[in-house]
Amino acid sequence: MRVFMTGGTGFIGGAVVRELVSAGHQVTALIRSSEKASIARRLGAESVEGDLADPSSYEEEASGHDALVHCAFDYAAGEDAVETDAMAIATFVKAGKTGVARRLVYTSGCWVLGNTGDEPAAEDAAADDPPELVAWRTGHEKRVLDATGSRLSAAVVRPGLVYGGSGSLTAMLFTSAEEEGASAYIGEGQNHWSMVHRRDLARLYRLIVEEAASGLFHGVDGHPVRVVDAAAAASEAAGAGGVTRSVALEDAREELGPVADALCMDQQLIAVHAAGLGWKPELTSFPDHADEAYRELLSSRH
């Protein structure tokens, strides 16, 4: 199968490319520079140069592929990134209706659900009160899901907090333990994160592509963990003896902005629809695999 990817050299997208290629699929990654092209080649993908904000630079190429996987998003670009994401969705939906593409997979995120409470939230949970940081995503999800029809299967993946290697928000648990002798977390740490290793998440994307699955899928391992427990496990793995420290939310906002508040949400998510595809994460809990995650982080630095 020929798969067109955005974000194919990124933290999540790179893992998806590697997974698709290892399964025998041909992947073309949209890239913006020769440096990114070399990364794509190392992952086993071909590449085409273009700009996500300029659909004319990739629309024709995307239309010639069997599946379209959209992982790219640049939060640093602010409102422009949201508009670019909307244009990309429209371009890929058009490609699915007029080209050869029959599968579209869109990357959203678990934060759209806001605080989920004590009961595990599956894919049918309402996203009625998302934080302002990602409130726009619910409308983008709807545009993708509404595109499902006789010609196109459209799916939305909501990854949890993804770990494995560098590039993840969770890497800060390890780096603070290394640099300060204590793994730092925000607030009281009694809230839960729903996490997933990026290799497991990549397998979910592959299954969705291969099965032409449609609908909404949570990309989480199904074992929510208290943030203070995740921090303690990271501290132990990084040689800080399990020592942790709390960072006041007000102080964290100065460095991270609204992301700090998002990291303080209490989210306990399960992946019912993903399990229905036969997806079962191999790394089932971050605290149980913190040692492996830390080794991956060290390896990624070389």
Summary of the structure (lengths in Angstrom):
residues: 302
radius of gyration: 18.8
end to end distance: 32.9
largest distance: 57.6
contacts: 1060
relative contact order: 0.14
helix: 45%
strand: 19%
